[in-house]
Structure formats: C-alpha cells, structure tokens
C-alpha cells in the first residue's frame, strides 16, 4: 500500500496517536466515515438526476417582456466606504 512497509505504517500510527490522543482518534474516524457516506449519497443522487433528467423541472430564463425596467429612483443607494 503506497510502498509503505509494516514498520513505516506502525510509525505513522504511533505519530497519529501522539498528535491526536487516544480519545480523539475514534471521533476523527467516525467523522471521516460520515463524510464518506455523505459523499456516496450525494454521488448517487447526482447519478439519478443524470439518468432521469425529464423528472426535474427546467428553469425558464426571463424573456424581454418579463424583465422590469428600474428607474433611477428605484435603485438602492450605493454603500459608502468611508
């Protein structure tokens, strides 16, 4: 695995244990697992959307008649920096 032998992996695990502590390592592993699960869920949701694009509504761009012209009085006053 990545060209690491058992000695290097053991040293890496000891270094991680010293950096984070024994109580913190399960929390980190749990958070990492939750992140991977969430990533897989989102990937499957995206895959479903790609496979069935007809089921989702298509946003309509506003046409010229839908656009509202703003007058000078309707525009908000710009913020002053000083």
Rosetta blueprint (number, residue, H / E / L):
1 X L
2 X L
3 X L
4 X L
5 X L
6 X H
7 X H
8 X H
9 X H
10 X H
11 X H
12 X H
13 X H
14 X H
15 X H
16 X H
17 X H
18 X H
19 X H
20 X H
21 X L
22 X H
23 X H
24 X H
25 X H
26 X H
27 X H
28 X H
29 X H
30 X H
31 X H
32 X H
33 X H
34 X H
35 X H
36 X H
37 X H
38 X H
39 X H
40 X H
41 X H
42 X H
43 X H
44 X H
45 X H
46 X H
47 X H
48 X H
49 X H
50 X H
51 X H
52 X L
53 X H
54 X H
55 X H
56 X L
57 X L
58 X L
59 X L
60 X L
61 X L
62 X L
63 X L
64 X L
65 X L
66 X L
67 X L
68 X L
69 X L
70 X L
71 X L
72 X L
73 X L
74 X L
75 X L
76 X L
77 X L
78 X L
79 X L
80 X L
81 X L
82 X L
